[in-house]
Amino acid sequence: MAAVETNAHLYALVVGEASGDTLGVGLMRAIRRLDAKAQFIGIGGPKMIAEGFNSAFPMDELAVMGLTEVISHLIPILKLRRLLIKKLLAARPCVMVGIDAPDFNLTVERKLKQAGIPTLHYVSPSVWAWREGRMKTIARSCDEVLALLPFEKEFYDRAGMPCTYVGHTLANEIPLEVDKEEARARIDLYHNSVEHIDRHVTKVIGILPGSRKGEITRMLPIFAKTARLLKQELKQVVFISVAVNEDRALLMKDLWLENAPDLSLTIYIRRSHEVIASTDAVLLTCGTVAFETMLLKRPMAVAYKVNALSAAIARRLLKIDMYSLPNLLAKRRIVGEFIQENCEPQRLCAEMLKLIRSDNLLLKKEFLSLHQQMRMNSDELAAKAVLKHVKVEPENKAPAEEHVEQSQA
């Protein structure tokens, strides 16, 4: 369809969970450096909203996990999507970027593309892992894919689909070396912990069940039971965690109390970098947090469990035998993965004890190498890719020299 008249400085972004919020806020800032008049609409998270994003609906309404969980929320999600499409078509943004959440975003992208509005999808769907048939849907829905992982671009190149490898903003945001004691000071760990911490003896374990309500409800009871086993073995150990907001923190506290009433869990709000960097090892739910933990050079055990029906469907569709980003990037198993029936407290405890009792020097060296490979100016690369699709040249671009000075400040 021929291009339609659009609002030259109005950008539509749609995210569905906390990891997308991180990418979205970085993209907003980078676009503003190229287009000083940029305004943003769609669906955004708390970080994006704090930057002035106009969110039409709460991001949490999209944050569900598992195939059957999505089905149970299908009617309200479809209604929300129809309303969002209507709002975006009426607003006529100069471009629309769907950030992850492909099952939601690809339809939104397709409707806007059919109306002559350029569309991009930021974070490639895992077509290389399962449902490769979605390539046709992606091609119909968006003009370009912005890929986080290097092997994803190779996949799209072979398929003849426009794709730009931009890397992940976290790889540029997180320094190559992170000091554990400095991180603990930043979250005042020694003061906030209910239990006394001897920095030379006490082990600090991160408990990261995920950001979605469904993930937390499913994973935290398993992690709490694992923590009780670890306490029996380690004696001097404390557990810390992070939540995306106060509501999630309350849910985590309730679930922890039900499953490990004899243990304390210190929960921080939106301080994931500092919390992870403060730990000796991390027990986490498979997702972006595994990548973040790798960048912070902390040993980890990766776990994931959905209900039996979701698992059965996934097993029929999946083409890979590794799931976490550290392993996918390394192209071999460098961190332990405990999926479905293997995701149980005894196995997780054994893995965490192994990590705690090892210096993990080779693992950290591997993490550093992967981090160095992925360090690039992801936000700027993504913003430039987006701006290529804008029909009207943005006005009042910030000078490149000014951006350099700001970056050095």
Backbone hydrogen bonds in HBPLUS format (Angstrom, degrees):
<---DONOR---> <-ACCEPTOR-->    atom                        ^
c    i                          cat <-CA-CA->   ^        H-A-AA   ^      H-
h    n   atom  resd res      DA  || num        DHA   H-A  angle D-A-AA Bond
n    s   type  num  typ     dist DA aas  dist angle  dist       angle   num
A0007-ASN N   A0092-ARG O   2.79 MM  85  5.93 172.4  1.79 177.7 177.2     1
A0010-LEU N   A0007-ASN O   3.10 MM   3  5.46 172.5  2.11 122.5 123.7     2
A0039-GLN N   A0009-HIS O   2.79 MM  30  6.11 150.6  1.88 168.1 170.0     3
A0094-CYS N   A0010-LEU O   2.76 MM  84  5.76 149.7  1.85 155.7 165.2     4
A0011-TYR N   A0039-GLN O   2.80 MM  28  6.07 174.6  1.80 161.4 162.2     5
A0041-ILE N   A0011-TYR O   2.98 MM  30  6.37 154.6  2.05 150.9 157.2     6
A0012-ALA N   A0095-VAL O   3.03 MM  83  6.27 177.9  2.03 163.4 162.9     7
A0097-VAL N   A0012-ALA O   2.77 MM  85  6.16 161.2  1.81 158.2 163.0     8
A0013-LEU N   A0041-ILE O   2.92 MM  28  6.30 159.4  1.96 168.6 170.5     9
A0043-ILE N   A0013-LEU O   3.07 MM  30  6.47 148.9  2.17 143.1 152.8    10
A0014-VAL N   A0097-VAL O   3.13 MM  83  6.59 147.4  2.24 156.9 157.8    11
A0099-ILE N   A0014-VAL O   2.85 MM  85  5.83 167.4  1.87 156.6 160.2    12
A0015-VAL N   A0043-ILE O   2.97 MM  28  5.85 150.6  2.06 137.2 146.5    13
A0020-GLY N   A0017-GLU O   3.04 MM   3  5.43 122.8  2.38 107.9 121.9    14
A0021-ASP N   A0017-GLU O   3.04 MM   4  6.37 143.2  2.18 146.7 158.0    15
A0021-ASP N   A0018-ALA O   3.07 MM   3  4.91 120.1  2.45  91.2 106.7    16
A0022-THR N   A0018-ALA O   3.14 MM   4  6.51 148.2  2.24 149.3 156.2    17
A0023-LEU N   A0019-SER O   3.27 MM   4  6.62 158.7  2.32 143.0 147.8    18
A0024-GLY N   A0020-GLY O   2.74 MM   4  5.86 155.8  1.79 147.6 155.6    19
A0025-VAL N   A0021-ASP O   2.97 MM   4  6.11 161.1  2.00 149.6 152.4    20
A0026-GLY N   A0022-THR O   3.35 MM   4  6.46 159.0  2.40 141.2 146.7    21
A0027-LEU N   A0023-LEU O   2.97 MM   4  6.19 154.8  2.04 148.5 155.7    22
A0028-MET N   A0024-GLY O   2.90 MM   4  6.13 158.3  1.95 150.2 156.1    23
A0029-ARG N   A0025-VAL O   3.13 MM   4  6.32 167.2  2.14 148.0 150.3    24
A0030-ALA N   A0026-GLY O   3.09 MM   4  6.27 158.1  2.14 145.2 151.4    25
A0031-ILE N   A0027-LEU O   2.87 MM   4  6.05 160.2  1.91 154.7 159.9    26
A0032-ARG N   A0028-MET O   2.95 MM   4  6.19 158.3  2.00 151.5 157.6    27
A0033-ARG N   A0029-ARG O   3.16 MM   4  6.46 138.3  2.35 138.0 148.4    28
A0033-ARG N   A0030-ALA O   3.17 MM   3  5.16 127.1  2.47  92.9 106.4    29
A0034-LEU N   A0031-ILE O   2.93 MM   3  5.14 137.3  2.12 101.8 114.5    30
A0035-ASP N   A0031-ILE O   2.67 MM   4  5.84 141.2  1.81 150.9 164.5    31
A0398-ALA N   A0033-ARG O   3.30 MM 365  5.45 138.8  2.48 130.2 141.0    32
A0038-ALA N   A0035-ASP O   3.08 MM   3  5.48 164.9  2.10 121.2 122.6    33
A0054-ASN N   A0040-PHE O   3.10 MM  14  6.09 165.0  2.12 140.1 144.3    34
A0056-ALA N   A0042-GLY O   2.68 MM  14  5.67 168.7  1.70 169.6 169.7    35
A0049-ILE N   A0045-GLY O   2.93 MM   4  6.14 162.2  1.96 158.4 164.4    36
A0050-ALA N   A0046-PRO O   2.98 MM   4  6.06 152.4  2.06 142.4 149.1    37
A0051-GLU N   A0048-MET O   2.96 MM   3  5.11 139.3  2.13 100.0 112.3    38
A0053-PHE N   A0048-MET O   3.08 MM   5  5.41 154.2  2.15 135.0 134.4    39
A0052-GLY N   A0049-ILE O   2.96 MM   3  5.13 161.0  2.00 111.3 114.2    40
A0061-GLU N   A0058-PRO O   3.24 MM   3  5.89 159.2  2.29 115.2 120.4    41
A0062-LEU N   A0059-MET O   2.96 MM   3  5.87 170.5  1.97 129.6 132.8    42
A0063-ALA N   A0060-ASP O   3.16 MM   3  5.05 144.9  2.29  98.1 108.2    43
A0064-VAL N   A0062-LEU O   2.98 MM   2  6.03 122.6  2.33 114.6  98.5    44
A0070-VAL N   A0066-GLY O   3.10 MM   4  6.28 152.8  2.18 143.3 149.7    45
A0071-ILE N   A0067-LEU O   3.13 MM   4  6.42 155.9  2.19 143.2 149.8    46
A0072-SER N   A0068-THR O   3.02 MM   4  6.30 152.8  2.10 146.2 152.3    47
A0073-HIS N   A0070-VAL O   3.04 MM   3  5.21 137.8  2.22 101.1 113.3    48
A0074-LEU N   A0071-ILE O   3.11 MM   3  4.83 165.0  2.13 105.5 108.1    49
A0077-ILE N   A0073-HIS O   3.17 MM   4  6.26 157.5  2.22 155.2 162.1    50
A0078-LEU N   A0074-LEU O   2.85 MM   4  6.00 163.8  1.87 160.5 164.3    51
A0079-LYS N   A0075-ILE O   3.02 MM   4  6.21 158.2  2.07 151.4 157.6    52
A0080-LEU N   A0076-PRO O   2.94 MM   4  6.07 160.2  1.98 143.9 149.4    53
A0081-ARG N   A0077-ILE O   2.89 MM   4  6.13 155.4  1.95 147.4 154.4    54
A0082-ARG N   A0078-LEU O   3.00 MM   4  6.25 156.6  2.05 146.9 152.4    55
A0083-LEU N   A0079-LYS O   3.07 MM   4  6.34 162.5  2.10 151.7 156.1    56
A0084-LEU N   A0080-LEU O   2.87 MM   4  6.08 155.9  1.92 150.1 157.4    57
A0085-ILE N   A0081-ARG O   2.91 MM   4  6.10 166.5  1.93 153.2 156.2    58
A0086-LYS N   A0082-ARG O   3.05 MM   4  6.25 161.0  2.09 146.5 151.8    59
A0087-LYS N   A0083-LEU O   2.98 MM   4  6.23 157.0  2.03 147.4 153.4    60
A0088-LEU N   A0084-LEU O   2.87 MM   4  6.12 163.7  1.89 158.5 162.7    61
A0089-LEU N   A0085-ILE O   2.88 MM   4  6.02 162.6  1.91 153.9 158.5    62
A0090-ALA N   A0086-LYS O   3.08 MM   4  6.20 150.9  2.16 140.9 148.8    63
A0091-ALA N   A0087-LYS O   2.92 MM   4  6.14 144.9  2.05 142.2 152.4    64
A0092-ARG N   A0088-LEU O   2.93 MM   4  6.04 139.8  2.09 146.3 155.7    65
A0096-MET N   A0118-PRO O   2.93 MM  22  6.36 150.8  2.02 149.9 159.4    66
A0120-LEU N   A0096-MET O   2.89 MM  24  6.37 150.6  1.98 156.9 165.6    67
A0098-GLY N   A0120-LEU O   2.96 MM  22  6.37 159.3  2.01 164.1 161.1    68
A0122-TYR N   A0098-GLY O   2.74 MM  24  5.96 159.9  1.78 154.5 161.6    69
A0100-ASP N   A0122-TYR O   2.74 MM  22  5.98 148.0  1.84 157.6 168.7    70
A0104-PHE N   A0101-ALA O   3.14 MM   3  5.63 141.5  2.29 113.0 123.1    71
A0105-ASN N   A0101-ALA O   2.80 MM   4  5.83 178.8  1.80 164.0 163.6    72
A0106-LEU N   A0102-PRO O   2.99 MM   4  5.34 166.1  2.01 135.2 139.5    73
A0109-GLU N   A0105-ASN O   2.78 MM   4  6.02 165.8  1.80 163.1 167.3    74
A0110-ARG N   A0106-LEU O   2.89 MM   4  6.04 155.9  1.95 141.8 148.4    75
A0111-LYS N   A0107-THR O   3.05 MM   4  6.28 162.3  2.08 151.6 155.0    76
A0112-LEU N   A0108-VAL O   3.11 MM   4  6.37 159.9  2.15 151.4 156.7    77
A0113-LYS N   A0109-GLU O   2.79 MM   4  5.96 157.3  1.84 152.8 160.2    78
A0114-GLN N   A0110-ARG O   2.90 MM   4  6.06 155.9  1.96 148.3 154.4    79
A0115-ALA N   A0112-LEU O   3.02 MM   3  4.97 131.4  2.26  93.4 107.3    80
A0117-ILE N   A0112-LEU O   2.96 MM   5  5.32 161.2  2.00 151.0 145.5    81
A0116-GLY N   A0113-LYS O   2.94 MM   3  5.09 160.7  1.98 109.4 113.4    82
A0143-ASP N   A0119-THR O   2.71 MM  24  5.54 161.4  1.74 143.8 148.2    83
A0121-HIS N   A0144-GLU O   3.00 MM  23  6.51 156.7  2.05 154.9 162.4    84
A0146-LEU N   A0121-HIS O   2.83 MM  25  6.12 164.2  1.85 149.2 152.1    85
A0123-VAL N   A0146-LEU O   2.88 MM  23  5.86 176.1  1.88 165.0 166.2    86
A0127-VAL N   A0125-PRO O   2.69 MM   2  5.52 141.8  1.83 104.5  94.0    87
A0129-ALA N   A0126-SER O   2.90 MM   3  5.28 155.4  1.96 109.2 117.4    88
A0130-TRP N   A0126-SER O   2.99 MM   4  6.33 157.2  2.04 158.3 165.3    89
A0319-LYS N   A0129-ALA O   2.54 MM 190  5.07 148.0  1.64 162.3 171.2    90
A0134-ARG N   A0131-ARG O   3.01 MM   3  5.85 169.6  2.02 121.9 125.1    91
A0135-MET N   A0132-GLU O   3.04 MM   3  5.97 171.5  2.04 128.5 130.2    92
A0137-THR N   A0134-ARG O   2.94 MM   3  4.95 112.1  2.41  96.7 113.7    93
A0138-ILE N   A0134-ARG O   2.79 MM   4  6.09 159.3  1.83 161.0 167.3    94
A0139-ALA N   A0135-MET O   2.93 MM   4  6.15 161.3  1.97 148.5 153.2    95
A0140-ARG N   A0136-LYS O   3.01 MM   4  6.24 149.9  2.10 143.8 151.6    96
A0141-SER N   A0137-THR O   2.95 MM   4  6.02 136.1  2.15 141.1 153.4    97
A0141-SER N   A0138-ILE O   3.08 MM   3  5.02 126.4  2.38  93.2 107.8    98
A0142-CYS N   A0138-ILE O   2.99 MM   4  6.02 161.1  2.02 162.8 162.6    99
A0145-VAL N   A0162-PRO O   3.08 MM  17  6.44 156.5  2.14 137.1 143.1   100
A0164-THR N   A0145-VAL O   2.91 MM  19  6.40 155.8  1.97 161.8 169.8   101
A0147-ALA N   A0164-THR O   2.84 MM  17  6.04 153.1  1.92 143.9 152.6   102
A0166-VAL N   A0147-ALA O   2.92 MM  19  5.96 161.9  1.95 161.4 165.7   103
A0152-GLU N   A0149-LEU O   3.10 MM   3  5.48 144.2  2.23 108.8 119.1   104
A0155-PHE N   A0151-PHE O   3.24 MM   4  6.47 148.3  2.35 137.5 145.3   105
A0155-PHE N   A0152-GLU O   3.06 MM   3  5.05 117.6  2.47  94.7 109.9   106
A0156-TYR N   A0152-GLU O   3.04 MM   4  6.44 159.1  2.09 155.1 159.5   107
A0157-ASP N   A0153-LYS O   2.79 MM   4  5.97 158.0  1.84 155.7 162.5   108
A0158-ARG N   A0154-GLU O   3.12 MM   4  6.31 156.3  2.18 143.8 148.8   109
A0159-ALA N   A0155-PHE O   3.28 MM   4  6.57 139.7  2.45 135.8 146.5   110
A0159-ALA N   A0156-TYR O   3.05 MM   3  4.95 122.6  2.39  92.1 107.3   111
A0160-GLY N   A0156-TYR O   2.93 MM   4  6.10 110.4  2.43 139.2 156.7   112
A0161-MET N   A0156-TYR O   3.01 MM   5  5.17 162.8  2.04 148.1 147.0   113
A0160-GLY N   A0157-ASP O   3.10 MM   3  5.03 152.9  2.18  98.7 107.1   114
A0171-ALA N   A0168-HIS O   2.96 MM   3  5.66 139.5  2.12 119.7 129.1   115
A0172-ASN N   A0169-THR O   3.16 MM   3  5.42 136.6  2.36 103.0 114.2   116
A0173-GLU N   A0169-THR O   2.92 MM   4  6.10 150.1  2.01 148.5 158.2   117
A0174-ILE N   A0170-LEU O   2.93 MM   4  5.82 165.5  1.95 151.8 152.7   118
A0183-ALA N   A0179-ASP O   3.07 MM   4  6.30 155.4  2.13 147.6 154.4   119
A0184-ARG N   A0180-LYS O   2.95 MM   4  6.27 154.9  2.02 149.8 157.0   120
A0185-ALA N   A0181-GLU O   2.97 MM   4  6.19 149.6  2.07 142.7 150.6   121
A0186-ARG N   A0182-GLU O   3.05 MM   4  6.29 148.0  2.15 143.3 151.7   122
A0187-ILE N   A0183-ALA O   3.29 MM   4  6.65 140.3  2.46 144.8 153.5   123
A0189-LEU N   A0184-ARG O   2.90 MM   5  5.15 167.0  1.92 151.4 153.8   124
A0188-ASP N   A0185-ALA O   3.07 MM   3  4.69 154.0  2.14  95.3 102.9   125
A0191-HIS N   A0188-ASP O   3.15 MM   3  5.54 135.5  2.36 106.5 118.3   126
A0192-ASN N   A0188-ASP O   2.89 MM   4  6.03 160.6  1.93 158.7 165.3   127
A0193-SER N   A0189-LEU O   3.00 MM   4  5.83 154.2  2.06 153.2 155.8   128
A0201-VAL N   A0198-ASP O   2.87 MM   3  5.36 149.5  1.96 118.2 127.6   129
A0202-THR N   A0198-ASP O   2.74 MM   4  5.15 143.9  1.87 144.3 156.0   130
A0203-LYS N   A0236-GLN O   3.03 MM  33  6.41 165.0  2.06 141.5 141.3   131
A0238-VAL N   A0203-LYS O   2.91 MM  35  6.39 155.9  1.97 164.0 170.9   132
A0280-ASP N   A0204-VAL O   2.68 MM  76  5.39 171.5  1.68 160.8 157.6   133
A0205-ILE N   A0238-VAL O   2.95 MM  33  6.28 172.9  1.96 164.2 165.4   134
A0240-ILE N   A0205-ILE O   3.03 MM  35  6.36 159.8  2.07 153.8 158.7   135
A0206-GLY N   A0281-ALA O   2.93 MM  75  6.32 164.9  1.96 152.3 156.2   136
A0283-LEU N   A0206-GLY O   2.81 MM  77  5.97 173.8  1.82 157.9 157.6   137
A0207-ILE N   A0240-ILE O   2.84 MM  33  6.04 157.6  1.89 162.7 168.1   138
A0208-LEU N   A0283-LEU O   2.90 MM  75  6.19 174.5  1.91 165.1 166.4   139
A0285-THR N   A0208-LEU O   2.91 MM  77  6.35 139.6  2.07 171.2 168.7   140
A0216-ILE N   A0212-ARG O   3.02 MM   4  6.27 170.4  2.03 158.6 160.7   141
A0217-THR N   A0213-LYS O   2.95 MM   4  6.12 168.2  1.97 154.2 157.6   142
A0218-ARG N   A0214-GLY O   3.06 MM   4  6.14 150.1  2.15 142.0 149.6   143
A0219-MET N   A0215-GLU O   2.75 MM   4  5.76 165.2  1.77 159.5 164.1   144
A0220-LEU N   A0216-ILE O   2.96 MM   4  5.35 158.0  2.01 136.9 144.2   145
A0222-ILE N   A0219-MET O   3.08 MM   3  5.41 119.7  2.45 107.3 121.6   146
A0223-PHE N   A0219-MET O   3.02 MM   4  6.31 158.9  2.06 154.7 161.6   147
A0224-ALA N   A0220-LEU O   2.76 MM   4  5.92 156.0  1.81 158.4 164.7   148
A0225-LYS N   A0221-PRO O   3.10 MM   4  6.27 158.5  2.15 143.6 148.5   149
A0226-THR N   A0222-ILE O   3.00 MM   4  6.24 147.0  2.11 141.3 151.0   150
A0227-ALA N   A0223-PHE O   2.86 MM   4  6.13 150.3  1.95 144.4 152.5   151
A0228-ARG N   A0224-ALA O   3.10 MM   4  6.47 146.1  2.22 143.7 151.8   152
A0229-LEU N   A0225-LYS O   3.30 MM   4  6.63 152.3  2.38 141.0 147.3   153
A0230-LEU N   A0226-THR O   2.93 MM   4  6.27 154.8  1.99 150.5 158.4   154
A0231-LYS N   A0227-ALA O   2.88 MM   4  6.09 151.8  1.96 148.0 155.3   155
A0232-GLN N   A0228-ARG O   3.27 MM   4  6.53 147.5  2.38 139.1 146.3   156
A0233-GLU N   A0230-LEU O   3.08 MM   3  5.18 127.1  2.37  97.2 110.9   157
A0234-LEU N   A0230-LEU O   2.80 MM   4  5.93 162.1  1.84 161.4 166.5   158
A0235-LYS N   A0231-LYS O   3.03 MM   4  5.18 153.6  2.10 129.6 136.3   159
A0236-GLN N   A0234-LEU O   2.55 MM   2  5.58 127.0  1.82 120.7 103.3   160
A0266-THR N   A0239-PHE O   3.14 MM  27  6.54 165.0  2.17 152.2 150.1   161
A0241-SER N   A0266-THR O   2.78 MM  25  6.12 149.4  1.87 160.3 159.8   162
A0268-TYR N   A0241-SER O   2.96 MM  27  6.25 161.7  2.00 133.0 136.6   163
A0243-ALA N   A0268-TYR O   2.77 MM  25  6.23 150.2  1.86 160.2 170.2   164
A0270-ARG N   A0243-ALA O   2.81 MM  27  5.95 166.0  1.83 161.1 166.0   165
A0249-ALA N   A0245-ASN O   3.07 MM   4  6.33 151.9  2.15 145.3 154.0   166
A0250-LEU N   A0246-GLU O   2.92 MM   4  6.21 153.6  1.99 151.6 157.4   167
A0251-LEU N   A0247-ASP O   3.09 MM   4  6.38 158.0  2.14 146.7 152.5   168
A0252-MET N   A0248-ARG O   2.90 MM   4  6.15 158.6  1.95 149.3 155.2   169
A0253-LYS N   A0249-ALA O   2.91 MM   4  6.16 156.5  1.97 148.0 154.3   170
A0254-ASP N   A0250-LEU O   3.02 MM   4  6.25 162.7  2.05 151.0 154.8   171
A0255-LEU N   A0251-LEU O   3.03 MM   4  6.25 166.5  2.05 153.2 156.7   172
A0256-TRP N   A0252-MET O   2.88 MM   4  5.97 156.7  1.93 149.1 156.1   173
A0257-LEU N   A0253-LYS O   2.94 MM   4  6.07 159.1  1.98 147.6 153.3   174
A0258-GLU N   A0254-ASP O   3.06 MM   4  6.30 148.8  2.16 144.4 152.6   175
A0259-ASN N   A0255-LEU O   3.16 MM   4  6.32 146.4  2.27 142.1 150.1   176
A0260-ALA N   A0256-TRP O   2.66 MM   4  5.47 150.2  1.74 157.5 162.5   177
A0263-LEU N   A0260-ALA O   3.05 MM   3  5.56 169.5  2.06 121.6 124.3   178
A0275-VAL N   A0271-ARG O   2.94 MM   4  6.07 164.8  1.96 161.8 166.9   179
A0276-ILE N   A0272-SER O   2.93 MM   4  5.95 174.7  1.94 154.9 156.7   180
A0277-ALA N   A0273-HIS O   2.95 MM   4  6.04 164.7  1.97 149.8 154.9   181
A0278-SER N   A0274-GLU O   3.03 MM   4  6.06 129.3  2.29 137.2 148.9   182
A0278-SER N   A0275-VAL O   3.16 MM   3  5.20 136.7  2.36  97.1 109.1   183
A0279-THR N   A0276-ILE O   3.12 MM   3  5.53 162.5  2.15 113.7 119.2   184
A0282-VAL N   A0299-PRO O   2.96 MM  17  6.36 149.4  2.05 144.7 154.5   185
A0301-ALA N   A0282-VAL O   2.93 MM  19  6.44 148.2  2.03 159.9 168.9   186
A0284-LEU N   A0301-ALA O   3.06 MM  17  6.35 174.1  2.07 175.1 176.4   187
A0303-ALA N   A0284-LEU O   2.84 MM  19  6.09 156.7  1.89 159.4 167.0   188
A0286-CYS N   A0303-ALA O   2.83 MM  17  5.67 154.4  1.90 154.1 156.5   189
A0290-ALA N   A0287-GLY O   3.06 MM   3  5.77 151.7  2.14 118.6 125.3   190
A0291-PHE N   A0288-THR O   2.94 MM   3  5.22 122.3  2.28 104.8 119.1   191
A0292-GLU N   A0288-THR O   2.99 MM   4  6.37 156.9  2.04 151.7 159.0   192
A0293-THR N   A0289-VAL O   2.86 MM   4  5.98 156.5  1.91 143.3 149.3   193
A0294-MET N   A0290-ALA O   2.99 MM   4  6.17 149.5  2.09 139.0 147.2   194
A0295-LEU N   A0291-PHE O   2.98 MM   4  6.30 157.3  2.04 149.4 155.0   195
A0296-LEU N   A0292-GLU O   3.04 MM   4  6.31 139.2  2.22 141.0 152.3   196
A0298-ARG N   A0293-THR O   3.16 MM   5  5.67 176.6  2.16 154.8 155.9   197
A0297-LYS N   A0294-MET O   2.95 MM   3  4.96 157.2  2.00 104.9 110.9   198
A0302-VAL N   A0336-GLY O   2.93 MM  34  6.05 170.8  1.94 165.7 164.8   199
A0338-PHE N   A0302-VAL O   2.71 MM  36  6.06 151.8  1.78 156.9 166.8   200
A0304-TYR N   A0338-PHE O   3.09 MM  34  6.50 147.1  2.20 151.1 146.9   201
A0340-GLN N   A0304-TYR O   2.87 MM  36  6.25 152.6  1.95 157.2 165.6   202
A0311-ALA N   A0307-ASN O   3.01 MM   4  6.24 160.9  2.04 157.1 163.3   203
A0312-ALA N   A0308-ALA O   2.91 MM   4  6.10 155.9  1.97 147.1 153.3   204
A0313-ILE N   A0309-LEU O   3.03 MM   4  6.28 162.7  2.06 154.3 158.1   205
A0314-ALA N   A0310-SER O   2.94 MM   4  6.10 163.1  1.97 149.1 154.3   206
A0315-ARG N   A0311-ALA O   2.92 MM   4  6.09 158.0  1.97 150.9 156.2   207
A0316-ARG N   A0313-ILE O   3.20 MM   3  5.40 128.3  2.48  99.6 112.3   208
A0317-LEU N   A0314-ALA O   3.00 MM   3  5.15 134.1  2.22 100.3 113.4   209
A0318-LEU N   A0314-ALA O   2.81 MM   4  5.82 155.7  1.86 166.1 170.6   210
A0328-LEU N   A0324-SER O   3.00 MM   4  6.27 160.3  2.04 153.7 160.2   211
A0329-LEU N   A0325-LEU O   2.81 MM   4  5.84 163.6  1.84 158.0 161.2   212
A0330-ALA N   A0326-PRO O   3.01 MM   4  6.09 155.5  2.07 140.6 147.8   213
A0331-LYS N   A0327-ASN O   2.82 MM   4  5.74 123.3  2.15 135.7 150.2   214
A0332-ARG N   A0327-ASN O   3.25 MM   5  5.37 135.6  2.46 144.5 151.3   215
A0342-ASN N   A0339-ILE O   3.11 MM   3  5.29 158.6  2.15 131.7 126.3   216
A0343-CYS N   A0340-GLN O   2.85 MM   3  5.24 156.9  1.91 114.3 122.2   217
A0344-GLU N   A0342-ASN O   3.04 MM   2  5.70 127.0  2.34 105.2  90.2   218
A0348-LEU N   A0344-GLU O   3.12 MM   4  6.26 168.6  2.14 158.5 161.9   219
A0349-CYS N   A0345-PRO O   2.80 MM   4  5.87 159.2  1.84 152.4 158.2   220
A0350-ALA N   A0346-GLN O   3.07 MM   4  6.26 161.3  2.11 145.6 150.2   221
A0351-GLU N   A0347-ARG O   3.09 MM   4  6.35 157.9  2.14 148.4 154.0   222
A0352-MET N   A0348-LEU O   2.95 MM   4  6.15 163.3  1.97 152.4 157.1   223
A0353-LEU N   A0349-CYS O   2.90 MM   4  6.09 159.5  1.95 154.1 159.5   224
A0354-LYS N   A0350-ALA O   3.11 MM   4  6.30 154.0  2.18 141.3 148.1   225
A0355-LEU N   A0351-GLU O   3.04 MM   4  6.37 155.0  2.11 148.5 155.0   226
A0356-ILE N   A0352-MET O   2.87 MM   4  6.07 162.9  1.90 153.4 158.1   227
A0357-ARG N   A0353-LEU O   2.99 MM   4  6.05 152.0  2.07 147.2 153.7   228
A0358-SER N   A0355-LEU O   3.29 MM   3  5.31 164.1  2.32 104.1 108.4   229
A0364-LYS N   A0360-ASN O   2.95 MM   4  6.18 164.0  1.98 156.6 160.6   230
A0365-LYS N   A0361-LEU O   2.97 MM   4  6.14 148.1  2.07 142.6 151.6   231
A0366-GLU N   A0362-LEU O   2.99 MM   4  6.25 150.4  2.08 143.6 151.3   232
A0367-PHE N   A0363-LEU O   2.89 MM   4  6.25 156.0  1.95 150.1 157.1   233
A0368-LEU N   A0364-LYS O   2.92 MM   4  6.14 157.2  1.97 145.1 150.8   234
A0369-SER N   A0365-LYS O   3.05 MM   4  6.30 158.0  2.10 145.7 151.1   235
A0370-LEU N   A0366-GLU O   3.05 MM   4  6.33 162.4  2.08 153.1 157.2   236
A0371-HIS N   A0367-PHE O   2.89 MM   4  6.09 156.8  1.94 150.2 157.3   237
A0372-GLN N   A0368-LEU O   2.92 MM   4  6.16 164.0  1.95 154.3 157.6   238
A0373-GLN N   A0369-SER O   3.11 MM   4  6.34 151.8  2.19 144.0 151.4   239
A0374-MET N   A0370-LEU O   3.16 MM   4  6.38 138.8  2.34 142.2 152.4   240
A0374-MET N   A0371-HIS O   3.07 MM   3  5.26 130.2  2.33 100.1 113.2   241
A0378-SER N   A0376-MET O   2.80 MM   2  5.51 129.4  2.06 111.8  95.8   242
A0381-LEU N   A0377-ASN O   3.01 MM   4  6.24 164.1  2.04 157.4 162.6   243
A0382-ALA N   A0378-SER O   2.86 MM   4  6.02 163.0  1.89 155.9 160.3   244
A0383-ALA N   A0379-ASP O   2.91 MM   4  6.08 161.5  1.95 148.5 154.0   245
A0384-LYS N   A0380-GLU O   2.92 MM   4  6.09 163.2  1.95 152.3 156.4   246
A0385-ALA N   A0381-LEU O   3.06 MM   4  6.23 152.1  2.14 142.1 149.8   247
A0386-VAL N   A0382-ALA O   2.98 MM   4  6.26 152.3  2.06 148.1 155.7   248
A0387-LEU N   A0383-ALA O   2.89 MM   4  6.14 163.9  1.91 154.1 158.2   249
A0388-LYS N   A0384-LYS O   3.13 MM   4  6.29 136.2  2.33 139.3 149.1   250
A0389-HIS N   A0386-VAL O   2.99 MM   3  5.68 153.3  2.07 117.8 125.0   251
A0390-VAL N   A0387-LEU O   3.15 MM   3  5.14 156.9  2.21 102.6 109.7   252
A0402-GLU N   A0399-PRO O   3.12 MM   3  5.34 122.3  2.47 100.0 113.7   253
A0403-HIS N   A0399-PRO O   3.29 MM   4  6.72 152.6  2.37 148.5 155.4   254
A0404-VAL N   A0400-ALA O   3.13 MM   4  6.48 152.8  2.21 148.9 156.1   255
A0405-GLU N   A0401-GLU O   3.11 MM   4  6.43 157.6  2.16 148.7 154.0   256
A0406-GLN N   A0402-GLU O   2.99 MM   4  6.30 157.7  2.04 149.0 155.2   257
A0407-SER N   A0403-HIS O   2.87 MM   4  6.09 156.1  1.93 149.6 156.2   258
A0408-GLN N   A0404-VAL O   3.08 MM   4  6.29 138.5  2.26 142.2 152.6   259
A0408-GLN N   A0405-GLU O   3.20 MM   3  5.20 129.0  2.48  93.5 106.6   260
A0409-ALA N   A0406-GLN O   3.14 MM   3  5.15 146.5  2.25  97.9 107.9   261
